[in-house]
Amino acid sequence: HEVPTVTLSNWTAPCLMPNNRQTEHASILSWAMHDNSNSCGLIFSPIFSHQKGKTFLEENTALKILSGGGHNLDHQFSLLFQERCDQRDGRPLLYPARFAFPGHIVDLNKGAPFFQSELRKTGRTEACKQLAARDLKEIEDVADDSLPSQTGTGYVNGASKYCQIGLPAAEEILKKLFEGAALDNFQAVLLLDLNPRVGDFAQAFCRLRSHLGSPTSLFYLAVGDKGKDLDWMRLSLAEELVEKAKAGQILIPGMQPFQKELNPDVLDALPTLPIMNLLVTSGEAEYRKLQVPHALVKKWRADEEFGDEFAKWLDGFLETYAVTPEDAGPAPTTNSPSKTLPGGVADAVEPSPKKLKVEEVNSCHVVEKDSIQEALLFDTKLAGKDSLNFQIRAGRKVYLVNLTTAELVLKSGVSLVGFGRGAFKLYKAAEEFNEKAIPYNLEGGGDNLVCLNGQLMTISTCVHQQRAKNPEAQISYHTTASVPEQDGKYTFKLTHRVAFMPAGKKEKSSEMEDEKESGLMVSNIGAKELPSTFAGLHCCQIVWHVRWTVRGLQPVKPMLHLTKRLTLPAGQACKLNA
């Protein structure tokens, strides 16, 4: 049977492709035209060049390459975008593109099925949403021992930003392409994506396939430069398809739709609640929580003989359960029902989610700024209009100094300083860490702090929130195991020794570049001192900023965070060293 091929060639940023890759794309396009004269090609013209004002040279080169195949290139179309997300964004709101039809067909109205498509007739798409830089995707190596590709904000920029048209645009293009196309005489159509990048057309294909109102079957084939890029795209696409299938937005032939709630008839009834002598419960059904009466805690915590032992038991109990409110009444008597306290007191209020404990910085660490004796080595102001100064002094002493005329308050969890630009390094099992290296090690019981999307939380909380969406969520370079009978608690074991290495001094080409590189800022002052200096601070610690990717939770960069609330009067300084 005849199967027309639609060849997709994204040439918006030729600098991202190896030499001669455009020529190879043109050869594949010619093969598709000769294999089936009903085929066509969509070529997106260059809009980006590293040489300013030279994009037209890339356009000339693209046309010369295409003209060698003897195709009909007279018909063009435009991909339109609504508006810029940011006025500083240099991407155009119109992406030029053109059709390629077989050159030997005289009457395209009769011999080219895609010549009848709305995309060819109107010559443009409907205005689509242009994705902001923060919403663009980045290809990553998904191997277990691969290192993070970037240590910044994670925003895509440069040629990769211009090349990525986004899922809404890809959907609009395919929708217009198949709308009105004369495909009734063809049992199948093959979409051949020669430069898939992050898989925009692959995702658009998955959505379009189930909504195409014709008997024609659609097939998609991507041809990538590197196997690891296709591995990433395969995992990314599978992850999204699972979410769409769960939400019922994608119908899989032969598969029953996912049910949000199980049928009560197939569930076993909850076991009968035992009659407890001391403990009580709150809540109903699966939301039932175990609690210890406040009066009982007050009695045994003050006991001279067993008070300390009771306190140890209570600490473990409170990791999962709670204490009843102080006014909840006396402890229940023996064999009393555990659901209601004596005296008609209703179930205690369900405890709120566990939050990070907030402490105040002890005033013994606050001194007059004029009393500091150590020589000043590095000084920079923290972010904000009225803020403290972060100082590194001789003898590895670190201070926060209030040079303003007003009292300043820093909340617990706020980020202080960074360690500048750098790169990640994979260390062997017996290899010693460099003294400037900051290991990415979250091993332990899950109480280590991380920062996700600007919010400070324990690593267990981070994983627990993600597993509500993806039950198989993992942490890069670690194994994850649930703690039995403790919901939301996990243990982590290190599998790969990865560390962040701040960038060292580079060779400068000019005095101006040297001055620019040596500028001291809040984002890089941490690299001026060894990481071991910050490990012993009483109210600060190095916290990893992380982000969820296809391969799991990945490190982005380390930052020094304040772990206690600090109130610093004018003219005072806080010595951070213990």
Secondary structure, DSSP 4 states (H G I P E B T S, - for coil): ----EEEEEE-S-GGGSPTTHHHHHHHHHHHHHHH-TT-EEEEEPP---SSTT-HHHHHHHHHHHHHTTT-B---EEEEEBS--SSTT----SEEEEEEEB-TT-S-HHHH-GGGGSHHHHHSBPPPBPPPPGGG-------STTPPPS-SS-----THHHHH---HHHHHHHHHHHHTT---TT-SEEEEEES--TTTHHHHHHHHHHTT--SS-EEEEEE--S-HHHHHHHHHHHHHHHHHHHHTTSSPPTT-PPPPSS--GGGSPPPPPPPPPSS-EEESSGGG-EEEE-HHHHHHHHT-TTTHHHHHHHHHHHHTT-EE--TTS-SPPPTT--SSSBTTTB-PPPPPPPP-----BPPGGGEEEGGG--SPEEEEEEPSSSS-PEEEEETTTEEEEE--SSS-EEE-TT-EEEE--SEEEEEEPTTPPPPTT-EE----BSS--EEEETTEEEEHHHHHHHHHTT-TT--BTTEEEEEPTT-TT-EEEEE-SEEEEEE------SSHHHHHHHT---TTTGGGGS-HHHHHTBSSEEEEEEEEEETTEEEEEEEEEEE-SBEEE-TTEEEE-B-
